[in-house]
Amino acid sequence: MDVKLYVGNLPFDTTEETIRELFAASGTVVSVALIKDRDTGQSKGFAFVEMGSQKDAQTAMSTLNGRMIGDRQLKVNLAKPREERGSFRDGGGFRDRDSHRGGRRR
């Protein structure tokens, strides 16, 4: 079963290929998703790596978490499931402008 890892604090010039090579030493890399800003295409400094097994994921976490890449210390741990985000239609995307004041209008 594939296991997804969160990889944070990456140098902004890191490529998906670099991440794949780094994690391949720990086992089978199923996929790499480097997260980029949709407007600029610049890396946001984190990625998700899917490893081929729980054992491979554990090896990657124990060997790569805290490792220095350039001048940055990697953070590698299990990815948390993505939370559902509400849409603007159902009110999940914004708050009432007075809600931070306890909902009272002045």
N, CA, C and O atoms as a GROMACS GRO file, in nm:
protein
  424
    1MET      N    1   0.084  -0.119   0.000
    1MET     CA    2   0.000   0.000   0.000
    1MET      C    3   0.088   0.125   0.000
    1MET      O    4   0.182   0.135   0.079
    2ASP      N    5   0.058   0.218  -0.087
    2ASP     CA    6   0.134   0.342  -0.097
    2ASP      C    7   0.112   0.428   0.026
    2ASP      O    8   0.002   0.432   0.082
    3VAL      N    9   0.217   0.497   0.068
    3VAL     CA   10   0.211   0.584   0.184
    3VAL      C   11   0.258   0.723   0.142
    3VAL      O   12   0.366   0.738   0.085
    4LYS      N   13   0.176   0.825   0.171
    4LYS     CA   14   0.209   0.961   0.131
    4LYS      C   15   0.279   1.034   0.245
    4LYS      O   16   0.235   1.031   0.360
    5LEU      N   17   0.391   1.099   0.210
    5LEU     CA   18   0.469   1.176   0.305
    5LEU      C   19   0.463   1.324   0.270
    5LEU      O   20   0.458   1.362   0.154
    6TYR      N   21   0.466   1.406   0.373
    6TYR     CA   22   0.479   1.550   0.358
    6TYR      C   23   0.627   1.583   0.371
    6TYR      O   24   0.694   1.534   0.462
    7VAL      N   25   0.679   1.665   0.280
    7VAL     CA   26   0.819   1.707   0.285
    7VAL      C   27   0.820   1.859   0.288
    7VAL      O   28   0.784   1.924   0.190
    8GLY      N   29   0.863   1.915   0.400
    8GLY     CA   30   0.860   2.060   0.416
    8GLY      C   31   0.998   2.120   0.431
    8GLY      O   32   1.098   2.050   0.450
    9ASN      N   33   1.000   2.252   0.423
    9ASN     CA   34   1.121   2.332   0.438
    9ASN      C   35   1.224   2.305   0.328
    9ASN      O   36   1.344   2.308   0.351
   10LEU      N   37   1.173   2.278   0.208
   10LEU     CA   38   1.261   2.256   0.093
   10LEU      C   39   1.318   2.387   0.042
   10LEU      O   40   1.249   2.489   0.046
   11PRO      N   41   1.442   2.387  -0.005
   11PRO     CA   42   1.493   2.507  -0.073
   11PRO      C   43   1.402   2.536  -0.195
   11PRO      O   44   1.354   2.444  -0.260
   12PHE      N   45   1.381   2.662  -0.223
   12PHE     CA   46   1.288   2.699  -0.329
   12PHE      C   47   1.333   2.661  -0.469
   12PHE      O   48   1.252   2.661  -0.561
   13ASP      N   49   1.461   2.627  -0.486
   13ASP     CA   50   1.509   2.586  -0.618
   13ASP      C   51   1.510   2.434  -0.635
   13ASP      O   52   1.560   2.384  -0.736
   14THR      N   53   1.455   2.361  -0.540
   14THR     CA   54   1.450   2.214  -0.549
   14THR      C   55   1.354   2.172  -0.659
   14THR      O   56   1.248   2.231  -0.676
   15THR      N   57   1.392   2.069  -0.735
   15THR     CA   58   1.307   2.017  -0.842
   15THR      C   59   1.244   1.884  -0.800
   15THR      O   60   1.290   1.820  -0.704
   16GLU      N   61   1.141   1.842  -0.872
   16GLU     CA   62   1.079   1.712  -0.846
   16GLU      C   63   1.180   1.600  -0.866
   16GLU      O   64   1.180   1.502  -0.791
   17GLU      N   65   1.266   1.614  -0.964
   17GLU     CA   66   1.367   1.510  -0.991
   17GLU      C   67   1.464   1.497  -0.875
   17GLU      O   68   1.502   1.386  -0.838
   18THR      N   69   1.505   1.610  -0.817
   18THR     CA   70   1.595   1.608  -0.702
   18THR      C   71   1.529   1.536  -0.584
   18THR      O   72   1.593   1.457  -0.514
   19ILE      N   73   1.401   1.564  -0.562
   19ILE     CA   74   1.327   1.500  -0.452
   19ILE      C   75   1.316   1.350  -0.479
   19ILE      O   76   1.336   1.269  -0.388
   20ARG      N   77   1.284   1.313  -0.602
   20ARG     CA   78   1.272   1.171  -0.638
   20ARG      C   79   1.404   1.097  -0.611
   20ARG      O   80   1.403   0.988  -0.555
   21GLU      N   81   1.515   1.156  -0.652
   21GLU     CA   82   1.646   1.093  -0.630
   21GLU      C   83   1.678   1.081  -0.482
   21GLU      O   84   1.732   0.979  -0.438
   22LEU      N   85   1.645   1.182  -0.405
   22LEU     CA   86   1.671   1.182  -0.262
   22LEU      C   87   1.594   1.069  -0.192
   22LEU      O   88   1.649   0.998  -0.108
   23PHE      N   89   1.466   1.054  -0.226
   23PHE     CA   90   1.381   0.954  -0.162
   23PHE      C   91   1.402   0.814  -0.217
   23PHE      O   92   1.370   0.716  -0.149
   24ALA      N   93   1.453   0.801  -0.338
   24ALA     CA   94   1.475   0.669  -0.398
   24ALA      C   95   1.575   0.586  -0.317
   24ALA      O   96   1.570   0.463  -0.321
   25ALA      N   97   1.663   0.651  -0.246
   25ALA     CA   98   1.759   0.579  -0.162
   25ALA      C   99   1.690   0.506  -0.046
   25ALA      O  100   1.748   0.416   0.014
   26SER      N  101   1.567   0.546  -0.016
   26SER     CA  102   1.491   0.485   0.094
   26SER      C  103   1.395   0.376   0.047
   26SER      O  104   1.340   0.303   0.129
   27GLY      N  105   1.374   0.366  -0.083
   27GLY     CA  106   1.281   0.266  -0.135
   27GLY      C  107   1.213   0.313  -0.262
   27GLY      O  108   1.260   0.404  -0.330
   28THR      N  109   1.100   0.249  -0.293
   28THR     CA  110   1.027   0.279  -0.416
   28THR      C  111   0.949   0.409  -0.404
   28THR      O  112   0.865   0.425  -0.315
   29VAL      N  113   0.976   0.502  -0.496
   29VAL     CA  114   0.903   0.628  -0.502
   29VAL      C  115   0.794   0.613  -0.608
   29VAL      O  116   0.822   0.593  -0.726
   30VAL      N  117   0.669   0.622  -0.564
   30VAL     CA  118   0.555   0.608  -0.655
   30VAL      C  119   0.528   0.739  -0.727
   30VAL      O  120   0.505   0.741  -0.848
   31SER      N  121   0.530   0.850  -0.652
   31SER     CA  122   0.505   0.980  -0.715
   31SER      C  123   0.565   1.092  -0.630
   31SER      O  124   0.588   1.076  -0.511
   32VAL      N  125   0.590   1.206  -0.696
   32VAL     CA  126   0.639   1.326  -0.631
   32VAL      C  127   0.554   1.442  -0.680
   32VAL      O  128   0.534   1.459  -0.801
   33ALA      N  129   0.504   1.522  -0.587
   33ALA     CA  130   0.426   1.641  -0.624
   33ALA      C  131   0.486   1.760  -0.551
   33ALA      O  132   0.463   1.780  -0.432
   34LEU      N  133   0.563   1.841  -0.624
   34LEU     CA  134   0.620   1.964  -0.570
   34LEU      C  135   0.514   2.072  -0.582
   34LEU      O  136   0.464   2.098  -0.692
   35ILE      N  137   0.478   2.134  -0.472
   35ILE     CA  138   0.370   2.232  -0.472
   35ILE      C  139   0.426   2.368  -0.513
   35ILE      O  140   0.524   2.417  -0.456
   36LYS      N  141   0.359   2.427  -0.613
   36LYS     CA  142   0.405   2.555  -0.669
   36LYS      C  143   0.294   2.658  -0.662
   36LYS      O  144   0.175   2.624  -0.662
   37ASP      N  145   0.333   2.784  -0.657
   37ASP     CA  146   0.238   2.894  -0.662
   37ASP      C  147   0.172   2.895  -0.799
   37ASP      O  148   0.240   2.892  -0.901
   38ARG      N  149   0.041   2.899  -0.802
   38ARG     CA  150  -0.027   2.888  -0.931
   38ARG      C  151  -0.006   3.010  -1.020
   38ARG      O  152  -0.016   2.999  -1.143
   39ASP      N  153   0.023   3.126  -0.962
   39ASP     CA  154   0.044   3.246  -1.044
   39ASP      C  155   0.186   3.259  -1.095
   39ASP      O  156   0.208   3.295  -1.211
   40THR      N  157   0.285   3.230  -1.010
   40THR     CA  158   0.425   3.252  -1.047
   40THR      C  159   0.497   3.126  -1.091
   40THR      O  160   0.600   3.133  -1.158
   41GLY      N  161   0.445   3.009  -1.053
   41GLY     CA  162   0.513   2.884  -1.084
   41GLY      C  163   0.630   2.856  -0.990
   41GLY      O  164   0.698   2.754  -1.006
   42GLN      N  165   0.655   2.944  -0.894
   42GLN     CA  166   0.763   2.930  -0.796
   42GLN      C  167   0.726   2.824  -0.692
   42GLN      O  168   0.611   2.818  -0.649
   43SER      N  169   0.822   2.743  -0.653
   43SER     CA  170   0.800   2.642  -0.550
   43SER      C  171   0.756   2.710  -0.421
   43SER      O  172   0.804   2.818  -0.387
   44LYS      N  173   0.665   2.645  -0.348
   44LYS     CA  174   0.623   2.696  -0.218
   44LYS      C  175   0.706   2.637  -0.105
   44LYS      O  176   0.683   2.669   0.012
   45GLY      N  177   0.803   2.552  -0.138
   45GLY     CA  178   0.893   2.499  -0.037
   45GLY      C  179   0.845   2.371   0.030
   45GLY      O  180   0.900   2.330   0.132
   46PHE      N  181   0.743   2.308  -0.028
   46PHE     CA  182   0.702   2.178   0.024
   46PHE      C  183   0.652   2.089  -0.087
   46PHE      O  184   0.618   2.135  -0.196
   47ALA      N  185   0.647   1.958  -0.056
   47ALA     CA  186   0.607   1.859  -0.156
   47ALA      C  187   0.542   1.740  -0.087
   47ALA      O  188   0.545   1.728   0.036
   48PHE      N  189   0.482   1.655  -0.167
   48PHE     CA  190   0.428   1.529  -0.120
   48PHE      C  191   0.494   1.418  -0.199
   48PHE      O  192   0.502   1.424  -0.322
   49VAL      N  193   0.540   1.315  -0.128
   49VAL     CA  194   0.606   1.202  -0.190
   49VAL      C  195   0.531   1.076  -0.150
   49VAL      O  196   0.509   1.052  -0.032
   50GLU      N  197   0.492   0.997  -0.250
   50GLU     CA  198   0.427   0.869  -0.222
   50GLU      C  199   0.531   0.759  -0.232
   50GLU      O  200   0.595   0.741  -0.335
   51MET      N  201   0.545   0.685  -0.123
   51MET     CA  202   0.639   0.574  -0.117
   51MET      C  203   0.562   0.444  -0.137
   51MET      O  204   0.442   0.436  -0.107
   52GLY      N  205   0.631   0.341  -0.188
   52GLY     CA  206   0.566   0.216  -0.225
   52GLY      C  207   0.517   0.130  -0.111
   52GLY      O  208   0.431   0.044  -0.131
   53SER      N  209   0.570   0.150   0.010
   53SER     CA  210   0.527   0.068   0.123
   53SER      C  211   0.547   0.144   0.253
   53SER      O  212   0.615   0.247   0.257
   54GLN      N  213   0.486   0.092   0.358
   54GLN     CA  214   0.501   0.152   0.490
   54GLN      C  215   0.648   0.148   0.532
   54GLN      O  216   0.699   0.243   0.592
   55LYS      N  217   0.716   0.037   0.502
   55LYS     CA  218   0.857   0.022   0.537
   55LYS      C  219   0.942   0.128   0.467
   55LYS      O  220   1.029   0.190   0.529
   56ASP      N  221   0.918   0.150   0.337
   56ASP     CA  222   0.992   0.252   0.262
   56ASP      C  223   0.966   0.392   0.320
   56ASP      O  224   1.058   0.473   0.332
   57ALA      N  225   0.841   0.418   0.355
   57ALA     CA  226   0.806   0.548   0.412
   57ALA      C  227   0.875   0.569   0.546
   57ALA      O  228   0.927   0.677   0.573
   58GLN      N  229   0.876   0.466   0.628
   58GLN     CA  230   0.941   0.476   0.759
   58GLN      C  231   1.091   0.499   0.743
   58GLN      O  232   1.150   0.579   0.816
   59THR      N  233   1.152   0.430   0.648
   59THR     CA  234   1.295   0.448   0.622
   59THR      C  235   1.322   0.592   0.577
   59THR      O  236   1.418   0.654   0.624
   60ALA      N  237   1.239   0.644   0.488
   60ALA     CA  238   1.256   0.782   0.439
   60ALA      C  239   1.242   0.882   0.554
   60ALA      O  240   1.322   0.976   0.564
   61MET      N  241   1.142   0.862   0.639
   61MET     CA  242   1.123   0.955   0.751
   61MET      C  243   1.242   0.953   0.846
   61MET      O  244   1.290   1.057   0.889
   62SER      N  245   1.290   0.833   0.877
   62SER     CA  246   1.400   0.824   0.975
   62SER      C  247   1.533   0.873   0.918
   62SER      O  248   1.617   0.923   0.993
   63THR      N  249   1.554   0.858   0.789
   63THR     CA  250   1.683   0.901   0.732
   63THR      C  251   1.683   1.045   0.681
   63THR      O  252   1.789   1.109   0.675
   64LEU      N  253   1.566   1.097   0.643
   64LEU     CA  254   1.563   1.229   0.580
   64LEU      C  255   1.510   1.341   0.668
   64LEU      O  256   1.543   1.458   0.646
   65ASN      N  257   1.428   1.309   0.768
   65ASN     CA  258   1.376   1.414   0.855
   65ASN      C  259   1.493   1.478   0.931
   65ASN      O  260   1.569   1.409   0.998
   66GLY      N  261   1.505   1.609   0.920
   66GLY     CA  262   1.613   1.682   0.986
   66GLY      C  263   1.740   1.695   0.903
   66GLY      O  264   1.832   1.766   0.942
   67ARG      N  265   1.744   1.628   0.789
   67ARG     CA  266   1.863   1.636   0.702
   67ARG      C  267   1.874   1.775   0.640
   67ARG      O  268   1.774   1.834   0.599
   68MET      N  269   1.996   1.825   0.633
   68MET     CA  270   2.019   1.957   0.574
   68MET      C  271   2.029   1.945   0.422
   68MET      O  272   2.106   1.864   0.370
   69ILE      N  273   1.951   2.026   0.354
   69ILE     CA  274   1.958   2.038   0.208
   69ILE      C  275   1.984   2.186   0.182
   69ILE      O  276   1.899   2.271   0.209
   70GLY      N  277   2.101   2.214   0.130
   70GLY     CA  278   2.142   2.355   0.120
   70GLY      C  279   2.152   2.410   0.261
   70GLY      O  280   2.222   2.352   0.345
   71ASP      N  281   2.084   2.519   0.288
   71ASP     CA  282   2.087   2.577   0.423
   71ASP      C  283   1.955   2.553   0.498
   71ASP      O  284   1.925   2.623   0.594
   72ARG      N  285   1.876   2.452   0.451
   72ARG     CA  286   1.746   2.426   0.512
   72ARG      C  287   1.739   2.284   0.568
   72ARG      O  288   1.792   2.190   0.509
   73GLN      N  289   1.673   2.271   0.680
   73GLN     CA  290   1.657   2.142   0.746
   73GLN      C  291   1.521   2.083   0.707
   73GLN      O  292   1.417   2.141   0.739
   74LEU      N  293   1.523   1.968   0.638
   74LEU     CA  294   1.400   1.906   0.590
   74LEU      C  295   1.310   1.861   0.704
   74LEU      O  296   1.357   1.822   0.811
   75LYS      N  297   1.180   1.868   0.679
   75LYS     CA  298   1.080   1.811   0.768
   75LYS      C  299   1.008   1.705   0.688
   75LYS      O  300   0.946   1.736   0.586
   76VAL      N  301   1.015   1.581   0.732
   76VAL     CA  302   0.952   1.470   0.662
   76VAL      C  303   0.865   1.394   0.761
   76VAL      O  304   0.915   1.343   0.861
   77ASN      N  305   0.735   1.387   0.733
   77ASN     CA  306   0.645   1.309   0.817
   77ASN      C  307   0.525   1.262   0.735
   77ASN      O  308   0.510   1.300   0.618
   78LEU      N  309   0.441   1.181   0.796
   78LEU     CA  310   0.323   1.131   0.726
   78LEU      C  311   0.233   1.248   0.689
   78LEU      O  312   0.210   1.339   0.769
   79ALA      N  313   0.182   1.246   0.567
   79ALA     CA  314   0.090   1.350   0.522
   79ALA      C  315  -0.044   1.328   0.590
   79ALA      O  316  -0.090   1.215   0.606
   80LYS      N  317  -0.107   1.438   0.630
   80LYS     CA  318  -0.239   1.431   0.691
   80LYS      C  319  -0.343   1.431   0.579
   80LYS      O  320  -0.321   1.491   0.474
   81PRO      N  321  -0.456   1.364   0.601
   81PRO     CA  322  -0.561   1.365   0.498
   81PRO      C  323  -0.606   1.509   0.472
   81PRO      O  324  -0.614   1.591   0.563
   82ARG      N  325  -0.636   1.535   0.348
   82ARG     CA  326  -0.681   1.669   0.309
   82ARG      C  327  -0.818   1.696   0.368
   82ARG      O  328  -0.909   1.613   0.356
   83GLU      N  329  -0.834   1.812   0.431
   83GLU     CA  330  -0.963   1.848   0.488
   83GLU      C  331  -1.052   1.904   0.379
   83GLU      O  332  -1.007   1.971   0.287
   84GLU      N  333  -1.180   1.873   0.393
   84GLU     CA  334  -1.277   1.929   0.300
   84GLU      C  335  -1.288   2.078   0.326
   84GLU      O  336  -1.301   2.122   0.440
   85ARG      N  337  -1.284   2.155   0.220
   85ARG     CA  338  -1.302   2.299   0.235
   85ARG      C  339  -1.438   2.334   0.179
   85ARG      O  340  -1.478   2.283   0.075
   86GLY      N  341  -1.508   2.421   0.248
   86GLY     CA  342  -1.640   2.463   0.203
   86GLY      C  343  -1.630   2.553   0.082
   86GLY      O  344  -1.526   2.615   0.057
   87SER      N  345  -1.737   2.560   0.007
   87SER     CA  346  -1.741   2.649  -0.108
   87SER      C  347  -1.802   2.782  -0.067
   87SER      O  348  -1.859   2.794   0.042
   88PHE      N  349  -1.791   2.881  -0.152
   88PHE     CA  350  -1.851   3.010  -0.122
   88PHE      C  351  -2.003   3.000  -0.117
   88PHE      O  352  -2.068   3.074  -0.044
   89ARG      N  353  -2.059   2.909  -0.193
   89ARG     CA  354  -2.205   2.893  -0.194
   89ARG      C  355  -2.260   2.848  -0.059
   89ARG      O  356  -2.366   2.894  -0.017
   90ASP      N  357  -2.188   2.758   0.008
   90ASP     CA  358  -2.241   2.708   0.135
   90ASP      C  359  -2.184   2.785   0.255
   90ASP      O  360  -2.203   2.745   0.370
   91GLY      N  361  -2.114   2.896   0.228
   91GLY     CA  362  -2.066   2.981   0.336
   91GLY      C  363  -1.932   2.939   0.393
   91GLY      O  364  -1.884   3.001   0.488
   92GLY      N  365  -1.870   2.836   0.338
   92GLY     CA  366  -1.743   2.787   0.392
   92GLY      C  367  -1.624   2.870   0.352
   92GLY      O  368  -1.518   2.858   0.413
   93GLY      N  369  -1.638   2.955   0.250
   93GLY     CA  370  -1.523   3.027   0.200
   93GLY      C  371  -1.506   3.167   0.255
   93GLY      O  372  -1.407   3.233   0.224
   94PHE      N  373  -1.600   3.215   0.336
   94PHE     CA  374  -1.586   3.349   0.391
   94PHE      C  375  -1.665   3.361   0.520
   94PHE      O  376  -1.752   3.279   0.549
   95ARG      N  377  -1.632   3.465   0.596
   95ARG     CA  378  -1.704   3.490   0.721
   95ARG      C  379  -1.780   3.619   0.708
   95ARG      O  380  -1.750   3.705   0.624
   96ASP      N  381  -1.882   3.631   0.792
   96ASP     CA  382  -1.952   3.758   0.802
   96ASP      C  383  -1.851   3.861   0.851
   96ASP      O  384  -1.773   3.832   0.941
   97ARG      N  385  -1.850   3.978   0.795
   97ARG     CA  386  -1.746   4.074   0.829
   97ARG      C  387  -1.749   4.117   0.975
   97ARG      O  388  -1.648   4.166   1.026
   98ASP      N  389  -1.861   4.098   1.044
   98ASP     CA  390  -1.870   4.134   1.185
   98ASP      C  391  -1.852   4.014   1.277
   98ASP      O  392  -1.862   4.030   1.399
   99SER      N  393  -1.826   3.896   1.224
   99SER     CA  394  -1.819   3.777   1.307
   99SER      C  395  -1.704   3.782   1.407
   99SER      O  396  -1.711   3.720   1.513
  100HIS      N  397  -1.599   3.855   1.374
  100HIS     CA  398  -1.487   3.863   1.467
  100HIS      C  399  -1.518   3.952   1.587
  100HIS      O  400  -1.441   3.955   1.683
  101ARG      N  401  -1.630   4.022   1.583
  101ARG     CA  402  -1.672   4.109   1.695
  101ARG      C  403  -1.785   4.044   1.774
  101ARG      O  404  -1.855   4.112   1.849
  102GLY      N  405  -1.803   3.915   1.759
  102GLY     CA  406  -1.910   3.849   1.831
  102GLY      C  407  -2.043   3.857   1.758
  102GLY      O  408  -2.146   3.819   1.813
  103GLY      N  409  -2.041   3.905   1.635
  103GLY     CA  410  -2.162   3.906   1.553
  103GLY      C  411  -2.251   4.028   1.574
  103GLY      O  412  -2.354   4.041   1.508
  104ARG      N  413  -2.213   4.118   1.664
  104ARG     CA  414  -2.296   4.237   1.686
  104ARG      C  415  -2.268   4.341   1.580
  104ARG      O  416  -2.153   4.364   1.541
  105ARG      N  417  -2.371   4.402   1.535
  105ARG     CA  418  -2.354   4.514   1.440
  105ARG      C  419  -2.352   4.645   1.517
  105ARG      O  420  -2.423   4.662   1.615
  106ARG      N  421  -2.270   4.736   1.470
  106ARG     CA  422  -2.260   4.866   1.540
  106ARG      C  423  -2.325   4.974   1.460
  106ARG      O  424  -2.327   5.090   1.502
   0.00000   0.00000   0.00000
